[in-house]
Structures are given as C-alpha cells and as structure tokens.
Amino acid sequence: MSGVQVEVPEPCELEAGVKDASPSISPSPAELDAKTLPEKYQKVYSGKAFQLSSLIPPLTWVPQYGRALRGKSTGADLEAMGLLPFSAKGDVIAGFTVGFMLVPQSLAFALLAGLPPHLGLYSSFLPLLAYALFGTIRQLQVGPTALMSLLTGAALDAANISTAERVATASMLALMVAAVSCLLSILRFGFISDFISHSVMAAFVSASGITIATSQLKAMLGISFPRTHYWWETVGEILMHIHKTDIATALLGFGLLFFLMFLRSWKNAGKEEKRRKHCFWRFLPCRSSSVAFRSLKLMADVSSILAVIIGWVWGACYRAGGIDSVKLIGETETEGFELQLPNTSMWSELVVSAITMSLVGFVETVAVGGQLAAQYKYTYDGNQELLGLGLANAASAFMLGFPVTGGFSRTAVAKLFGATSQLSSVLSAMIVVFALYMLMPVVSMLPHAALAPLIIQGALSVTNFSSFLSAFSTDKIECFIMVVTFIVSMGWTVKEGLIVGVSFSIMKLLYGVTMPNMVICGQLEGDQFRDLRVFPEASMSEHYIVVRIDATICFSNARRFKDFCLKAAGTSTNLKYLIVDLKAVNGIDISGIEMLESLCSLLHGRGQNLILANVKGPMAKLLSRSHLHDYLTQRSGHSCWNLQQAIDIAEGGDTKEAHQTITGLMGRVKPTINLDSLINQTCNRNQSSALYRKLGFSFSSLCEVSISAACADKRQPA
C-alpha cells in the first residue's frame, strides 16, 4: 500500500488542528479554475445555495409584483421579469377569462376519463392554488387536460375498476402521480424528460389525439355502448351502432364542431396579405386593426365558452320543441368541494400508469411553459416544476380529483389576455368555486353533445402528421420509431405506445454510442484534418495516419475502435505512428483504458507507436489517474496537447515540448495525497472525521479512487 497515490476529487482546507499535520493537497480542477478566475466567472462553477424562496417562488415574485405596481422595480426585478413586466390588469382579465373557459373544459375532460363531470371542477380548484404556490412558469394554467384524462381513463379501464370504485381509484392515481413527480424533483431528475424525444412525443400525441377524438363520436352521434379498452374496439362499436344515430344530437354536436373548427381555421389563417389571397377568408375581416377583425378574434379566443352557451341554448330549444332524445349531463351528486383521503387499495396495479403520466405531464408542461419562458426571457426551474406539478396532483387527489398537468389551450389563452404571474391562476380558481356552487343547476341541463366538440377540437389540434414526413426525409430510423410508436398506440394503448417509443429511442441512443463515427483524417490547407471520405483530396502521409472517434470511449465501442485503429495502422508498410485525435472525446472508462493499453502494446510489437492528440482537461485527468500516460511513454508512445505537436513528433521533431505541456496539464488536474501519510497523521478519530468532512468524500469520489488504485495495481506488483 505504501507509495500508492490516491486522488482526492475535491479541494479541502483542514481545520486548524489537522491542517498543520496534514500533507499538502492540491485543489480539484473545477475549484482551481474557479479560484483563478475573476469573481463574475466563479458563479458559473459554483452551485446555487438553497433558499426558501427557491422552494416557494411567491416569496420572490410577490414582492417584485408589489414594487412593479408602485413603479419601484429594481434592476434585479427587471432582469427577473424579462420581457414580461407584471400587470395586474392583464392578470385579472386573463384569470377570469381562463376560469370561465376552464369550467366547461374540466367537465368535458372528466367525462373523457369516464368520471362524473363535477370531478373536473374538483380537479381544477385546489391544483391551481398549489401550482401558484410552488410553480415557476408564470403563465402556465394547470388543470385537467385531454391527454391526462385519456391516460386516466385508460389506466382505470386496464385495471378493471368498477364504476363504484372509479372515483376513489382516480384520486389514488393522482396521488401516485404526485408521489412520482415529487420523488423525481427531490432526486433532481428534471432531465429525465429528455429521454422522451420530440419525434416519439409527436407520434404519441398524434395517436392520442385520434384516440380522444374517436372516443367522443358516440356522444356526437347520440349512441351508447360500454367503454372499450382499445381504439379499434371503439371504431368497431361505432360502426355497429351508427344506424342508431340521433339526428338532433348529431346536428347539435357537428354544428358546434364546425363552429369551433371554423373559428380556429380563421384565426390561424395568417397575416393580412395571405388572407386577402385566400379564396374564402378574403370575404371576412382581414385587417388586424379593424374592429370587426378584433371582435372575430375575440370570439375565436373564447370559442369554447361560446360553444357551451350555444349548446345549452340549442338544447333548451330542443326541449321547448318537444325533442327529448338529446342526452343531458343531468344532476350531479355534489354539494360542494370534499376533502377526502384517496383509496389506497389498488395502488399496485397503477404504478406503471402513474410513472407514465408523471413523465407525460411534465413533458406537456415544459413543452408549453418552456416555450413561453424562452419567448419572454424569464427563467424557470425544471426540478421545481416537477415539485409544483406533484403538489398540484396531491391537491387534486385530496379533492377526489384525477391527475392534472399544464394545459396547452388555456395557457395560450392566458398569454393572449395578458397573464403575467400565477395571480391569474388564483383568480381562475375562484371562478371554479363560483361555478361549482352557483352554476351546477345550469350545467345539469347541458347536452353531452355540447362538450364533445370541445374535446375533439383540442385533440385534433395537437396532431402533427407533417412531423412524420419531416422525419422520413431527415432520419429514416427516427421515422421508423415514430411509426412504431403510432401503430402500437393505436393498436394497443397510448401508454404502451409511449413505452415502446421511449425504449426504441434509448436503443437508438445506445446504438449511436456503440457505433460512433470513426474516421481516417487527411490534411487540408491550414493544418486542418478532416474526414477523408468527405474530402478525398486531402493529403496523407506515408509515415503516420490520423484517426478520430466522435464519442466517449467506453466498453460498448472500445473493441470496435481498436479494430478500426489496427486496420488503419496496416494501410502502409512505412507507417510508424498512429495518431488518435481525441478532440471529440470527453471521457473514457476502464474498458477504454485497457483498449488503449492493448492497442499501444500491439503497435509497439509491430514497430509502430501510438500518439494521443488533442488531450483535453477531463481526458488528461483520466490519463493521469489511470497512469496510462506513463504506460504509453514506456512503450515509445506520446500524449499531446494538440494535433500539431503530434504531427511534429511523427515527422521526427523533438518530444520535449509535448511532454512538458501534457505534464503541465495533468499537473493542473491531478490533486493527489499520499494515503500512508494521511492515515498516519489522522489516526485520531475526531481529527479523521473532521478531515473527511472537509475532504467532502462522495460516492463518485470513492469510485474514482477505486478506479485509480485498480489501474495502478494492474501495472505494479503487490
């Protein structure tokens, strides 16, 4: 054990009693750099200290809001606001507008999940307040969405939940989603959503949109049949019962759907010049500054509210005319909000669904909220968003609600009407309370066919089949994954489709690591080395060859890269040097180190030498800790700061400069301490505890120590 050098990855300053007796310890590269940099750059390397305001954002933005209303915003306030200054007027207008929009949507989404309609209101009130307290995206509107309602209904159907237990189990599912989200937040796993690629999400959402729209056709046609598990079963039931279509219901439902789609199409018709060239839109208001245009745009923005009002009046006219075939929502068994503990008896059958819904809800939230944050130049915290969504779902669970997340359409309307903070969400929650206690008698007379068009419009608006064509022309493998995700989602359920899509994406990622881009480089003018396949005119030397790998060298690609290097080294009988360009390599594992050692030995046996060029700081640290640099030197190999030094050595130049620069680099990134000295001088238990506390050992630190010792033991006799 004597003489073994153990790397300490973090710098330390020992307490007074220990410091005098301890060996000198060099700082780690990160903190060494931070100490030598100007103060304004040190913040880039330092972690953010915990503050209560980061856990409860209103502690930060409420005082900023007050100062903004008084016209006394500080420079820090203006920076935090970005391009979205606080506006009480905008928040009030947006809050009330979204609140009235949320009422009919929440009723419709509850029906989509196969739950009583008033549970949609239960899932809207307290979650809005919870997210306002813990969320960081200022314009986001949380509540029931079509996608989460579809997943909720599918999870309950898959678990064969009876009608009597459906409400309690849905609240349990919301609590499980909350638990998963909060756990991911605590573990700082906000990055996990990155494993759901854009293409998989596009295919998943498109399949979900079609599934949702299809499920509402029975309400549009006025026919009845039991809930089905699969999309193709729903289509079959519709075709079998289509002869029972109620004409009055179909006229109401499809009439409202046409109204909604018409306003949406007009709203998205483009700018004035494009509208005037259109064969139909040119007959409608085209100038955005005109009163008629703004009035029609306002109608399009609140079209869901107008559709519900029209549907209610339409249904009343039917009843007045003696037509009673149109099904109504009917009386709801509720006298107000109820706080109850969710049913926990079915949790084991909902684990996979809860994990899936937590990830999907987070991705949906970040997709809409992150775009707004980027547009208005304010920041949000992904891990805090997980916590906010988790607590919003917990609030929904204790209100006997079902899982919720950030909604696309309501957030877009909030943005349009000037929302600048979560104060708008608080006002929207007040509207939900008003609706539950004052409007339920009116809601009971609302036809089912008046809510179905809202769901269909929202579902179809998120489908994006053009992304399939784009993927086909860009990346055939990506397109294949999208098609598989879509087919599985339609043939099985959207949950399984998402799981399959994510699995294929991870396989594609692993394939990219296993089969990285490996190239032979030729020299162009200006001492640039590029892929010889792309630049066949590049010049090649008879004495050396340059190869490059564009990936981290690890166990999955080490053998393949070794074979590639050996083939490259055998292309010329006069070749003396194989130069490995590490410009694109940021790390290497033990298998990669062993591969380079083996490659060096094989080349040395052939009378050839291995040179590692463009060694960066992280790579130099690994070379030092594994003693690979010493291994290369003993076998006439070299490690170089840049590629030019490697070329100079291959052309017979002096190796002294290259050795000095790489040694200097490794000296900067190699903090070491003698283990024998450390043990002898810290035998006192209290001193040892203080030392280890100051050293800041972590799991990763111990792993690095073990790796370094293992690599050293391989080459040094016991």
JOGI-V255569 format. One record per pair of residues at least 4 apart in sequence whose C-alpha atoms are under 6 Angstrom apart, sorted by the first residue. I is the first residue (numbers start at 0). J is the second residue. If there is no record, write none. Layout:
BEGIN
<<I,J> <I,J>>
END
This chain:
BEGIN
<<4,673> <5,671> <5,672> <5,704> <6,670> <6,671> <6,704> <8,27> <9,27> <10,26> <10,27> <11,693> <11,694> <13,17> <13,18> <14,18> <24,672> <25,670> <26,31> <26,670> <27,31> <27,670> <28,32> <28,668> <33,41> <52,56> <52,58> <52,59> <55,133> <57,61> <60,64> <63,76> <66,71> <66,72> <67,71> <67,72> <72,76> <80,84> <80,377> <81,376> <81,377> <82,375> <82,376> <83,375> <85,419> <89,93> <89,417> <89,418> <90,94> <90,418> <90,419> <90,423> <93,97> <93,413> <93,416> <93,417> <93,418> <94,98> <94,423> <94,424> <94,426> <94,427> <95,427> <97,101> <98,427> <98,430> <100,304> <101,105> <105,119> <105,120> <105,143> <106,116> <106,119> <107,450> <108,145> <108,148> <109,114> <109,116> <109,119> <110,114> <110,116> <112,148> <112,149> <112,151> <112,152> <113,152> <118,400> <121,398> <121,400> <122,395> <122,400> <123,142> <124,428> <125,394> <126,391> <126,394> <126,395> <127,141> <127,424> <128,425> <129,391> <130,134> <130,387> <130,391> <131,421> <133,387> <134,384> <134,387> <135,379> <136,379> <137,420> <137,421> <138,418> <138,420> <139,368> <139,410> <140,405> <140,406> <140,410> <141,404> <141,405> <141,406> <142,403> <142,404> <143,403> <144,406> <147,151> <153,157> <155,160> <160,165> <161,165> <167,341> <167,342> <168,342> <169,401> <170,341> <170,396> <170,399> <170,400> <170,401> <171,341> <171,342> <173,392> <173,396> <173,401> <173,402> <174,393> <174,396> <175,353> <176,353> <176,357> <177,389> <177,392> <177,393> <180,357> <180,385> <180,389> <181,386> <181,389> <183,188> <184,188> <184,382> <184,385> <184,386> <187,382> <189,381> <189,382> <195,501> <199,203> <199,481> <199,500> <200,204> <202,481> <202,485> <205,462> <205,463> <206,485> <207,211> <208,458> <208,459> <208,462> <210,230> <212,455> <215,451> <217,221> <217,222> <218,448> <219,249> <219,252> <219,448> <220,244> <220,245> <220,249> <221,244> <221,245> <221,248> <222,244> <227,233> <230,489> <237,241> <248,325> <249,253> <250,254> <252,448> <252,449> <256,452> <257,261> <260,264> <262,299> <271,285> <271,286> <274,280> <274,281> <275,281> <277,281> <284,292> <287,292> <298,302> <302,306> <306,310> <307,449> <309,313> <310,449> <311,445> <317,322> <318,322> <318,323> <326,446> <327,444> <327,445> <327,446> <327,447> <328,443> <328,445> <328,446> <328,447> <329,443> <330,443> <337,398> <338,397> <338,398> <339,397> <340,397> <349,353> <352,356> <356,360> <360,404> <362,366> <364,368> <364,405> <365,369> <372,376> <372,377> <385,389> <392,402> <392,403> <395,400> <396,400> <406,410> <413,418> <414,418> <433,437> <434,438> <435,439> <452,456> <470,474> <470,478> <471,475> <471,478> <484,496> <484,500> <486,490> <487,491> <487,496> <488,492> <488,493> <488,496> <506,510> <510,514> <511,515> <513,555> <513,556> <516,548> <516,549> <517,547> <517,548> <518,530> <518,546> <518,547> <519,530> <519,531> <519,545> <519,546> <520,528> <520,529> <520,530> <520,531> <520,545> <520,546> <521,528> <521,529> <521,531> <521,537> <521,538> <521,539> <522,527> <522,528> <522,537> <522,538> <523,527> <523,537> <531,535> <541,574> <542,573> <542,574> <542,575> <543,574> <543,575> <543,576> <543,577> <544,577> <545,578> <545,579> <546,579> <547,579> <547,580> <549,583> <550,584> <551,584> <551,585> <551,586> <551,587> <552,587> <552,591> <553,557> <553,587> <553,588> <553,591> <554,590> <557,591> <575,607> <576,607> <576,608> <576,609> <577,609> <578,610> <578,611> <579,611> <579,612> <580,612> <580,613> <581,612> <581,613> <581,614> <582,613> <586,618> <587,591> <594,598> <595,599> <599,603> <599,609> <602,607> <602,608> <603,607> <603,608> <608,636> <609,636> <610,636> <610,637> <610,638> <611,638> <612,639> <612,641> <612,642> <613,640> <613,641> <613,642> <614,618> <614,640> <615,619> <619,665> <620,668> <621,625> <622,626> <622,627> <622,628> <624,707> <625,707> <625,710> <631,636> <632,636> <632,637> <639,657> <639,661> <640,661> <647,652> <648,652> <658,662> <665,669> <676,680> <678,682> <681,686> <681,687> <683,687> <690,694> <696,700> <705,709> <708,712>>
END
